[in-house]
Amino acid sequence: MSEYPPAIDTELPVSPGEGRYLCGLLYRTLLDEPPIGNGELAEHLDVSGASVSEMIDAFDEAGLVEYEPYRGATLTDDGERLAREILWRRCVVTRFFDRISGVDLADEQAYQIGCLLEEKDVEALARQVDQPCRTRCQADSAEDCAELAV
């Protein structure tokens, strides 16, 4: 896993693959009361339980989650902040491509692009579209945002 924490506003401290697990944890947290079990997260992300366990251990060491064996993981404030930034990036890219260019990106494509762009570039895209959130996803529940569930 990438070293944490460089400044979040310059580049993401996790790879896009790692960020997917954080985003999954946030989504499941907005649906259910944490902690989120490894099996529940594995099913949501359609990955193996072993890969979830490996990522949760790495996130726990990096201070992005608090892990309780046999109970599950809870995002720390830093982990939630990072997951919300990643989701915001995906949302901005999706809206930009859809509304400005008419291109309907697959969720994974928008996610990858959002993770690769610098924050200033994502902010420039956000100014071009009707982006309801600023710098981070602000959903309080999974029902708050249609973009969150994808």
CNS distance restraints for C-alpha pairs under 8 A (distance, minus, plus):
assign (resid   1 and name CA) (resid  14 and name CA) 6.42 0.50 0.50
assign (resid   1 and name CA) (resid  15 and name CA) 7.37 0.50 0.50
assign (resid   1 and name CA) (resid  18 and name CA) 7.40 0.50 0.50
assign (resid   1 and name CA) (resid  58 and name CA) 6.97 0.50 0.50
assign (resid   2 and name CA) (resid  13 and name CA) 5.71 0.50 0.50
assign (resid   2 and name CA) (resid  14 and name CA) 5.20 0.50 0.50
assign (resid   2 and name CA) (resid  15 and name CA) 6.90 0.50 0.50
assign (resid   3 and name CA) (resid  13 and name CA) 6.31 0.50 0.50
assign (resid   3 and name CA) (resid  14 and name CA) 7.65 0.50 0.50
assign (resid   3 and name CA) (resid  62 and name CA) 7.95 0.50 0.50
assign (resid   4 and name CA) (resid  13 and name CA) 5.58 0.50 0.50
assign (resid   4 and name CA) (resid  14 and name CA) 7.76 0.50 0.50
assign (resid   4 and name CA) (resid  62 and name CA) 6.42 0.50 0.50
assign (resid   5 and name CA) (resid  13 and name CA) 6.21 0.50 0.50
assign (resid   6 and name CA) (resid  10 and name CA) 7.89 0.50 0.50
assign (resid   6 and name CA) (resid  11 and name CA) 7.63 0.50 0.50
assign (resid   6 and name CA) (resid  12 and name CA) 7.84 0.50 0.50
assign (resid   6 and name CA) (resid  13 and name CA) 6.18 0.50 0.50
assign (resid   7 and name CA) (resid  11 and name CA) 7.06 0.50 0.50
assign (resid   8 and name CA) (resid  12 and name CA) 5.71 0.50 0.50
assign (resid   8 and name CA) (resid  13 and name CA) 6.88 0.50 0.50
assign (resid   8 and name CA) (resid  82 and name CA) 7.62 0.50 0.50
assign (resid   9 and name CA) (resid 118 and name CA) 7.72 0.50 0.50
assign (resid   9 and name CA) (resid 119 and name CA) 5.74 0.50 0.50
assign (resid  10 and name CA) (resid 118 and name CA) 6.16 0.50 0.50
assign (resid  10 and name CA) (resid 119 and name CA) 6.26 0.50 0.50
assign (resid  11 and name CA) (resid 118 and name CA) 5.96 0.50 0.50
assign (resid  11 and name CA) (resid 119 and name CA) 7.08 0.50 0.50
assign (resid  12 and name CA) (resid 115 and name CA) 7.04 0.50 0.50
assign (resid  14 and name CA) (resid  18 and name CA) 5.79 0.50 0.50
assign (resid  14 and name CA) (resid  19 and name CA) 5.95 0.50 0.50
assign (resid  15 and name CA) (resid  19 and name CA) 6.06 0.50 0.50
assign (resid  15 and name CA) (resid 115 and name CA) 7.84 0.50 0.50
assign (resid  16 and name CA) (resid  20 and name CA) 6.29 0.50 0.50
assign (resid  16 and name CA) (resid 111 and name CA) 7.63 0.50 0.50
assign (resid  16 and name CA) (resid 112 and name CA) 6.33 0.50 0.50
assign (resid  16 and name CA) (resid 115 and name CA) 5.98 0.50 0.50
assign (resid  17 and name CA) (resid  21 and name CA) 7.27 0.50 0.50
assign (resid  18 and name CA) (resid  22 and name CA) 6.96 0.50 0.50
assign (resid  18 and name CA) (resid  55 and name CA) 7.25 0.50 0.50
assign (resid  19 and name CA) (resid  23 and name CA) 6.17 0.50 0.50
assign (resid  19 and name CA) (resid  83 and name CA) 6.79 0.50 0.50
assign (resid  19 and name CA) (resid  86 and name CA) 7.05 0.50 0.50
assign (resid  20 and name CA) (resid  24 and name CA) 6.10 0.50 0.50
assign (resid  21 and name CA) (resid  25 and name CA) 6.19 0.50 0.50
assign (resid  21 and name CA) (resid  41 and name CA) 7.98 0.50 0.50
assign (resid  21 and name CA) (resid  45 and name CA) 7.56 0.50 0.50
assign (resid  21 and name CA) (resid  52 and name CA) 7.65 0.50 0.50
assign (resid  21 and name CA) (resid  55 and name CA) 7.47 0.50 0.50
assign (resid  22 and name CA) (resid  26 and name CA) 6.27 0.50 0.50
assign (resid  22 and name CA) (resid  75 and name CA) 7.89 0.50 0.50
assign (resid  22 and name CA) (resid  79 and name CA) 6.97 0.50 0.50
assign (resid  22 and name CA) (resid  80 and name CA) 7.64 0.50 0.50
assign (resid  22 and name CA) (resid  82 and name CA) 7.82 0.50 0.50
assign (resid  22 and name CA) (resid  83 and name CA) 5.36 0.50 0.50
assign (resid  23 and name CA) (resid  27 and name CA) 6.17 0.50 0.50
assign (resid  23 and name CA) (resid  83 and name CA) 4.96 0.50 0.50
assign (resid  23 and name CA) (resid  84 and name CA) 7.33 0.50 0.50
assign (resid  23 and name CA) (resid  86 and name CA) 7.34 0.50 0.50
assign (resid  23 and name CA) (resid  87 and name CA) 6.79 0.50 0.50
assign (resid  24 and name CA) (resid  28 and name CA) 6.11 0.50 0.50
assign (resid  24 and name CA) (resid  41 and name CA) 6.75 0.50 0.50
assign (resid  24 and name CA) (resid  44 and name CA) 7.15 0.50 0.50
assign (resid  24 and name CA) (resid  45 and name CA) 6.72 0.50 0.50
assign (resid  25 and name CA) (resid  29 and name CA) 5.93 0.50 0.50
assign (resid  25 and name CA) (resid  36 and name CA) 7.02 0.50 0.50
assign (resid  25 and name CA) (resid  41 and name CA) 6.76 0.50 0.50
assign (resid  25 and name CA) (resid  74 and name CA) 7.74 0.50 0.50
assign (resid  25 and name CA) (resid  75 and name CA) 7.20 0.50 0.50
assign (resid  26 and name CA) (resid  30 and name CA) 6.21 0.50 0.50
assign (resid  26 and name CA) (resid  75 and name CA) 7.31 0.50 0.50
assign (resid  26 and name CA) (resid  80 and name CA) 6.66 0.50 0.50
assign (resid  26 and name CA) (resid  83 and name CA) 6.64 0.50 0.50
assign (resid  26 and name CA) (resid  84 and name CA) 7.80 0.50 0.50
assign (resid  27 and name CA) (resid  31 and name CA) 6.47 0.50 0.50
assign (resid  27 and name CA) (resid 142 and name CA) 6.45 0.50 0.50
assign (resid  27 and name CA) (resid 148 and name CA) 7.09 0.50 0.50
assign (resid  27 and name CA) (resid 149 and name CA) 7.11 0.50 0.50
assign (resid  28 and name CA) (resid  32 and name CA) 5.92 0.50 0.50
assign (resid  28 and name CA) (resid  36 and name CA) 6.96 0.50 0.50
assign (resid  28 and name CA) (resid  41 and name CA) 7.42 0.50 0.50
assign (resid  29 and name CA) (resid  33 and name CA) 5.87 0.50 0.50
assign (resid  29 and name CA) (resid  34 and name CA) 5.60 0.50 0.50
assign (resid  29 and name CA) (resid  35 and name CA) 7.63 0.50 0.50
assign (resid  29 and name CA) (resid  36 and name CA) 6.83 0.50 0.50
assign (resid  29 and name CA) (resid  74 and name CA) 7.89 0.50 0.50
assign (resid  30 and name CA) (resid 140 and name CA) 6.86 0.50 0.50
assign (resid  30 and name CA) (resid 141 and name CA) 4.84 0.50 0.50
assign (resid  30 and name CA) (resid 142 and name CA) 5.32 0.50 0.50
assign (resid  31 and name CA) (resid 141 and name CA) 6.65 0.50 0.50
assign (resid  31 and name CA) (resid 142 and name CA) 5.80 0.50 0.50
assign (resid  32 and name CA) (resid  36 and name CA) 7.77 0.50 0.50
assign (resid  34 and name CA) (resid  72 and name CA) 7.70 0.50 0.50
assign (resid  34 and name CA) (resid  73 and name CA) 7.05 0.50 0.50
assign (resid  34 and name CA) (resid  74 and name CA) 5.67 0.50 0.50
assign (resid  35 and name CA) (resid  68 and name CA) 7.96 0.50 0.50
assign (resid  35 and name CA) (resid  71 and name CA) 6.39 0.50 0.50
assign (resid  35 and name CA) (resid  72 and name CA) 4.89 0.50 0.50
assign (resid  35 and name CA) (resid  73 and name CA) 4.80 0.50 0.50
assign (resid  35 and name CA) (resid  74 and name CA) 4.81 0.50 0.50
assign (resid  36 and name CA) (resid  40 and name CA) 6.69 0.50 0.50
assign (resid  36 and name CA) (resid  41 and name CA) 6.87 0.50 0.50
assign (resid  36 and name CA) (resid  71 and name CA) 7.30 0.50 0.50
assign (resid  36 and name CA) (resid  72 and name CA) 4.82 0.50 0.50
assign (resid  36 and name CA) (resid  73 and name CA) 5.17 0.50 0.50
assign (resid  36 and name CA) (resid  74 and name CA) 6.49 0.50 0.50
assign (resid  37 and name CA) (resid  41 and name CA) 6.36 0.50 0.50
assign (resid  37 and name CA) (resid  70 and name CA) 7.60 0.50 0.50
assign (resid  37 and name CA) (resid  71 and name CA) 5.90 0.50 0.50
assign (resid  37 and name CA) (resid  72 and name CA) 4.02 0.50 0.50
assign (resid  37 and name CA) (resid  73 and name CA) 6.44 0.50 0.50
assign (resid  38 and name CA) (resid  42 and name CA) 6.03 0.50 0.50
assign (resid  38 and name CA) (resid  49 and name CA) 6.44 0.50 0.50
assign (resid  38 and name CA) (resid  52 and name CA) 6.08 0.50 0.50
assign (resid  38 and name CA) (resid  53 and name CA) 6.51 0.50 0.50
assign (resid  38 and name CA) (resid  72 and name CA) 5.93 0.50 0.50
assign (resid  38 and name CA) (resid  73 and name CA) 7.49 0.50 0.50
assign (resid  39 and name CA) (resid  43 and name CA) 6.12 0.50 0.50
assign (resid  39 and name CA) (resid  49 and name CA) 5.94 0.50 0.50
assign (resid  40 and name CA) (resid  44 and name CA) 6.23 0.50 0.50
assign (resid  41 and name CA) (resid  45 and name CA) 6.11 0.50 0.50
assign (resid  41 and name CA) (resid  52 and name CA) 7.18 0.50 0.50
assign (resid  42 and name CA) (resid  46 and name CA) 5.63 0.50 0.50
assign (resid  42 and name CA) (resid  47 and name CA) 5.04 0.50 0.50
assign (resid  42 and name CA) (resid  48 and name CA) 5.79 0.50 0.50
assign (resid  42 and name CA) (resid  49 and name CA) 5.42 0.50 0.50
assign (resid  42 and name CA) (resid  52 and name CA) 6.05 0.50 0.50
assign (resid  43 and name CA) (resid  47 and name CA) 6.66 0.50 0.50
assign (resid  43 and name CA) (resid  48 and name CA) 7.99 0.50 0.50
assign (resid  47 and name CA) (resid  51 and name CA) 6.82 0.50 0.50
assign (resid  47 and name CA) (resid  52 and name CA) 7.35 0.50 0.50
assign (resid  48 and name CA) (resid  52 and name CA) 6.60 0.50 0.50
assign (resid  49 and name CA) (resid  53 and name CA) 6.17 0.50 0.50
assign (resid  50 and name CA) (resid  54 and name CA) 6.18 0.50 0.50
assign (resid  51 and name CA) (resid  55 and name CA) 6.22 0.50 0.50
assign (resid  52 and name CA) (resid  56 and name CA) 5.96 0.50 0.50
assign (resid  53 and name CA) (resid  57 and name CA) 6.10 0.50 0.50
assign (resid  54 and name CA) (resid  58 and name CA) 6.36 0.50 0.50
assign (resid  55 and name CA) (resid  59 and name CA) 6.04 0.50 0.50
assign (resid  56 and name CA) (resid  60 and name CA) 5.93 0.50 0.50
assign (resid  56 and name CA) (resid  65 and name CA) 7.18 0.50 0.50
assign (resid  56 and name CA) (resid  67 and name CA) 7.17 0.50 0.50
assign (resid  56 and name CA) (resid  73 and name CA) 7.18 0.50 0.50
assign (resid  57 and name CA) (resid  61 and name CA) 6.28 0.50 0.50
assign (resid  57 and name CA) (resid  67 and name CA) 7.56 0.50 0.50
assign (resid  58 and name CA) (resid  62 and name CA) 6.22 0.50 0.50
assign (resid  59 and name CA) (resid  63 and name CA) 6.07 0.50 0.50
assign (resid  59 and name CA) (resid  64 and name CA) 5.01 0.50 0.50
assign (resid  59 and name CA) (resid  65 and name CA) 5.55 0.50 0.50
assign (resid  60 and name CA) (resid  64 and name CA) 5.87 0.50 0.50
assign (resid  60 and name CA) (resid  65 and name CA) 4.83 0.50 0.50
assign (resid  60 and name CA) (resid  66 and name CA) 5.51 0.50 0.50
assign (resid  60 and name CA) (resid  67 and name CA) 6.15 0.50 0.50
assign (resid  63 and name CA) (resid  76 and name CA) 6.94 0.50 0.50
assign (resid  63 and name CA) (resid  78 and name CA) 7.42 0.50 0.50
assign (resid  63 and name CA) (resid  79 and name CA) 7.45 0.50 0.50
assign (resid  64 and name CA) (resid  75 and name CA) 6.04 0.50 0.50
assign (resid  64 and name CA) (resid  76 and name CA) 5.30 0.50 0.50
assign (resid  64 and name CA) (resid  77 and name CA) 7.51 0.50 0.50
assign (resid  64 and name CA) (resid  78 and name CA) 5.69 0.50 0.50
assign (resid  64 and name CA) (resid  79 and name CA) 4.05 0.50 0.50
assign (resid  64 and name CA) (resid  80 and name CA) 7.65 0.50 0.50
assign (resid  65 and name CA) (resid  73 and name CA) 6.16 0.50 0.50
assign (resid  65 and name CA) (resid  74 and name CA) 5.39 0.50 0.50
assign (resid  65 and name CA) (resid  75 and name CA) 4.28 0.50 0.50
assign (resid  65 and name CA) (resid  76 and name CA) 4.95 0.50 0.50
assign (resid  65 and name CA) (resid  79 and name CA) 6.11 0.50 0.50
assign (resid  66 and name CA) (resid  73 and name CA) 5.60 0.50 0.50
assign (resid  66 and name CA) (resid  74 and name CA) 5.26 0.50 0.50
assign (resid  66 and name CA) (resid  75 and name CA) 6.34 0.50 0.50
assign (resid  66 and name CA) (resid  76 and name CA) 6.42 0.50 0.50
assign (resid  67 and name CA) (resid  71 and name CA) 7.86 0.50 0.50
assign (resid  67 and name CA) (resid  72 and name CA) 5.77 0.50 0.50
assign (resid  67 and name CA) (resid  73 and name CA) 4.40 0.50 0.50
assign (resid  67 and name CA) (resid  74 and name CA) 6.51 0.50 0.50
assign (resid  68 and name CA) (resid  72 and name CA) 5.36 0.50 0.50
assign (resid  68 and name CA) (resid  73 and name CA) 6.29 0.50 0.50
assign (resid  75 and name CA) (resid  79 and name CA) 5.18 0.50 0.50
assign (resid  75 and name CA) (resid  80 and name CA) 5.54 0.50 0.50
assign (resid  76 and name CA) (resid  80 and name CA) 6.07 0.50 0.50
assign (resid  77 and name CA) (resid  81 and name CA) 6.06 0.50 0.50
assign (resid  78 and name CA) (resid  82 and name CA) 6.16 0.50 0.50
assign (resid  79 and name CA) (resid  83 and name CA) 6.14 0.50 0.50
assign (resid  80 and name CA) (resid  84 and name CA) 6.04 0.50 0.50
assign (resid  81 and name CA) (resid  85 and name CA) 6.26 0.50 0.50
assign (resid  81 and name CA) (resid 136 and name CA) 7.37 0.50 0.50
assign (resid  82 and name CA) (resid  86 and name CA) 6.28 0.50 0.50
assign (resid  83 and name CA) (resid  87 and name CA) 6.22 0.50 0.50
assign (resid  84 and name CA) (resid  88 and name CA) 6.05 0.50 0.50
assign (resid  84 and name CA) (resid 136 and name CA) 4.96 0.50 0.50
assign (resid  84 and name CA) (resid 137 and name CA) 4.71 0.50 0.50
assign (resid  84 and name CA) (resid 138 and name CA) 7.35 0.50 0.50
assign (resid  85 and name CA) (resid  89 and name CA) 6.22 0.50 0.50
assign (resid  85 and name CA) (resid 135 and name CA) 6.22 0.50 0.50
assign (resid  85 and name CA) (resid 136 and name CA) 4.35 0.50 0.50
assign (resid  85 and name CA) (resid 137 and name CA) 6.29 0.50 0.50
assign (resid  86 and name CA) (resid  90 and name CA) 6.42 0.50 0.50
assign (resid  86 and name CA) (resid 111 and name CA) 7.77 0.50 0.50
assign (resid  86 and name CA) (resid 114 and name CA) 7.25 0.50 0.50
assign (resid  86 and name CA) (resid 115 and name CA) 6.66 0.50 0.50
assign (resid  86 and name CA) (resid 136 and name CA) 7.59 0.50 0.50
assign (resid  87 and name CA) (resid  91 and name CA) 6.16 0.50 0.50
assign (resid  87 and name CA) (resid 111 and name CA) 7.72 0.50 0.50
assign (resid  87 and name CA) (resid 136 and name CA) 7.26 0.50 0.50
assign (resid  87 and name CA) (resid 137 and name CA) 6.06 0.50 0.50
assign (resid  87 and name CA) (resid 148 and name CA) 7.24 0.50 0.50
assign (resid  88 and name CA) (resid  92 and name CA) 6.14 0.50 0.50
assign (resid  88 and name CA) (resid 133 and name CA) 7.23 0.50 0.50
assign (resid  88 and name CA) (resid 134 and name CA) 7.87 0.50 0.50
assign (resid  88 and name CA) (resid 135 and name CA) 6.49 0.50 0.50
assign (resid  88 and name CA) (resid 136 and name CA) 5.05 0.50 0.50
assign (resid  88 and name CA) (resid 137 and name CA) 4.81 0.50 0.50
assign (resid  89 and name CA) (resid  93 and name CA) 6.26 0.50 0.50
assign (resid  89 and name CA) (resid 111 and name CA) 7.27 0.50 0.50
assign (resid  89 and name CA) (resid 114 and name CA) 4.70 0.50 0.50
assign (resid  89 and name CA) (resid 115 and name CA) 6.85 0.50 0.50
assign (resid  89 and name CA) (resid 122 and name CA) 6.45 0.50 0.50
assign (resid  89 and name CA) (resid 135 and name CA) 7.88 0.50 0.50
assign (resid  89 and name CA) (resid 136 and name CA) 7.85 0.50 0.50
assign (resid  90 and name CA) (resid  94 and name CA) 6.10 0.50 0.50
assign (resid  90 and name CA) (resid 107 and name CA) 7.71 0.50 0.50
assign (resid  90 and name CA) (resid 110 and name CA) 5.23 0.50 0.50
assign (resid  90 and name CA) (resid 111 and name CA) 4.60 0.50 0.50
assign (resid  90 and name CA) (resid 112 and name CA) 7.78 0.50 0.50
assign (resid  90 and name CA) (resid 113 and name CA) 7.49 0.50 0.50
assign (resid  90 and name CA) (resid 114 and name CA) 5.03 0.50 0.50
assign (resid  90 and name CA) (resid 115 and name CA) 7.58 0.50 0.50
assign (resid  91 and name CA) (resid  95 and name CA) 6.14 0.50 0.50
assign (resid  91 and name CA) (resid 110 and name CA) 7.57 0.50 0.50
assign (resid  91 and name CA) (resid 147 and name CA) 6.41 0.50 0.50
assign (resid  92 and name CA) (resid  96 and name CA) 5.98 0.50 0.50
assign (resid  92 and name CA) (resid 114 and name CA) 7.68 0.50 0.50
assign (resid  92 and name CA) (resid 122 and name CA) 6.91 0.50 0.50
assign (resid  92 and name CA) (resid 125 and name CA) 6.72 0.50 0.50
assign (resid  92 and name CA) (resid 126 and name CA) 5.61 0.50 0.50
assign (resid  92 and name CA) (resid 129 and name CA) 7.84 0.50 0.50
assign (resid  92 and name CA) (resid 131 and name CA) 6.67 0.50 0.50
assign (resid  93 and name CA) (resid  97 and name CA) 6.11 0.50 0.50
assign (resid  93 and name CA) (resid 110 and name CA) 5.57 0.50 0.50
assign (resid  93 and name CA) (resid 111 and name CA) 7.79 0.50 0.50
assign (resid  93 and name CA) (resid 113 and name CA) 7.13 0.50 0.50
assign (resid  93 and name CA) (resid 114 and name CA) 6.01 0.50 0.50
assign (resid  93 and name CA) (resid 122 and name CA) 7.41 0.50 0.50
assign (resid  93 and name CA) (resid 125 and name CA) 7.17 0.50 0.50
assign (resid  94 and name CA) (resid  98 and name CA) 6.07 0.50 0.50
assign (resid  94 and name CA) (resid 104 and name CA) 7.50 0.50 0.50
assign (resid  94 and name CA) (resid 105 and name CA) 6.45 0.50 0.50
assign (resid  94 and name CA) (resid 107 and name CA) 7.56 0.50 0.50
assign (resid  94 and name CA) (resid 110 and name CA) 5.56 0.50 0.50
assign (resid  95 and name CA) (resid  99 and name CA) 5.76 0.50 0.50
assign (resid  95 and name CA) (resid 100 and name CA) 7.91 0.50 0.50
assign (resid  95 and name CA) (resid 129 and name CA) 6.66 0.50 0.50
assign (resid  95 and name CA) (resid 130 and name CA) 7.99 0.50 0.50
assign (resid  95 and name CA) (resid 131 and name CA) 7.70 0.50 0.50
assign (resid  96 and name CA) (resid 100 and name CA) 5.46 0.50 0.50
assign (resid  96 and name CA) (resid 101 and name CA) 7.24 0.50 0.50
assign (resid  96 and name CA) (resid 125 and name CA) 6.29 0.50 0.50
assign (resid  96 and name CA) (resid 126 and name CA) 7.27 0.50 0.50
assign (resid  96 and name CA) (resid 128 and name CA) 7.05 0.50 0.50
assign (resid  96 and name CA) (resid 129 and name CA) 6.01 0.50 0.50
assign (resid  97 and name CA) (resid 101 and name CA) 5.12 0.50 0.50
assign (resid  97 and name CA) (resid 102 and name CA) 6.06 0.50 0.50
assign (resid  97 and name CA) (resid 103 and name CA) 5.20 0.50 0.50
assign (resid  97 and name CA) (resid 104 and name CA) 6.62 0.50 0.50
assign (resid  97 and name CA) (resid 105 and name CA) 7.00 0.50 0.50
assign (resid  98 and name CA) (resid 102 and name CA) 4.52 0.50 0.50
assign (resid  98 and name CA) (resid 103 and name CA) 5.01 0.50 0.50
assign (resid  98 and name CA) (resid 104 and name CA) 5.36 0.50 0.50
assign (resid  98 and name CA) (resid 105 and name CA) 7.46 0.50 0.50
assign (resid  99 and name CA) (resid 103 and name CA) 7.92 0.50 0.50
assign (resid  99 and name CA) (resid 129 and name CA) 7.08 0.50 0.50
assign (resid 100 and name CA) (resid 128 and name CA) 7.84 0.50 0.50
assign (resid 100 and name CA) (resid 129 and name CA) 7.66 0.50 0.50
assign (resid 105 and name CA) (resid 109 and name CA) 5.99 0.50 0.50
assign (resid 105 and name CA) (resid 110 and name CA) 6.04 0.50 0.50
assign (resid 106 and name CA) (resid 110 and name CA) 6.42 0.50 0.50
assign (resid 107 and name CA) (resid 111 and name CA) 6.04 0.50 0.50
assign (resid 107 and name CA) (resid 150 and name CA) 6.70 0.50 0.50
assign (resid 108 and name CA) (resid 112 and name CA) 6.11 0.50 0.50
assign (resid 109 and name CA) (resid 113 and name CA) 6.19 0.50 0.50
assign (resid 110 and name CA) (resid 114 and name CA) 5.95 0.50 0.50
assign (resid 111 and name CA) (resid 115 and name CA) 6.21 0.50 0.50
assign (resid 112 and name CA) (resid 116 and name CA) 6.30 0.50 0.50
assign (resid 113 and name CA) (resid 117 and name CA) 6.31 0.50 0.50
assign (resid 114 and name CA) (resid 122 and name CA) 7.09 0.50 0.50
assign (resid 117 and name CA) (resid 121 and name CA) 6.12 0.50 0.50
assign (resid 117 and name CA) (resid 122 and name CA) 6.39 0.50 0.50
assign (resid 118 and name CA) (resid 122 and name CA) 6.49 0.50 0.50
assign (resid 119 and name CA) (resid 123 and name CA) 6.09 0.50 0.50
assign (resid 120 and name CA) (resid 124 and name CA) 6.24 0.50 0.50
assign (resid 121 and name CA) (resid 125 and name CA) 6.42 0.50 0.50
assign (resid 122 and name CA) (resid 126 and name CA) 6.15 0.50 0.50
assign (resid 123 and name CA) (resid 127 and name CA) 6.32 0.50 0.50
assign (resid 123 and name CA) (resid 135 and name CA) 7.48 0.50 0.50
assign (resid 124 and name CA) (resid 128 and name CA) 6.87 0.50 0.50
assign (resid 125 and name CA) (resid 129 and name CA) 6.95 0.50 0.50
assign (resid 126 and name CA) (resid 130 and name CA) 7.25 0.50 0.50
assign (resid 126 and name CA) (resid 131 and name CA) 5.75 0.50 0.50
assign (resid 127 and name CA) (resid 131 and name CA) 7.42 0.50 0.50
assign (resid 133 and name CA) (resid 137 and name CA) 5.80 0.50 0.50
assign (resid 133 and name CA) (resid 138 and name CA) 6.08 0.50 0.50
assign (resid 139 and name CA) (resid 144 and name CA) 5.40 0.50 0.50
assign (resid 139 and name CA) (resid 145 and name CA) 6.31 0.50 0.50
assign (resid 140 and name CA) (resid 144 and name CA) 6.50 0.50 0.50
assign (resid 141 and name CA) (resid 145 and name CA) 7.88 0.50 0.50
assign (resid 142 and name CA) (resid 146 and name CA) 7.98 0.50 0.50
assign (resid 142 and name CA) (resid 148 and name CA) 6.55 0.50 0.50
assign (resid 142 and name CA) (resid 149 and name CA) 6.66 0.50 0.50
assign (resid 145 and name CA) (resid 149 and name CA) 7.45 0.50 0.50
assign (resid 146 and name CA) (resid 150 and name CA) 7.59 0.50 0.50
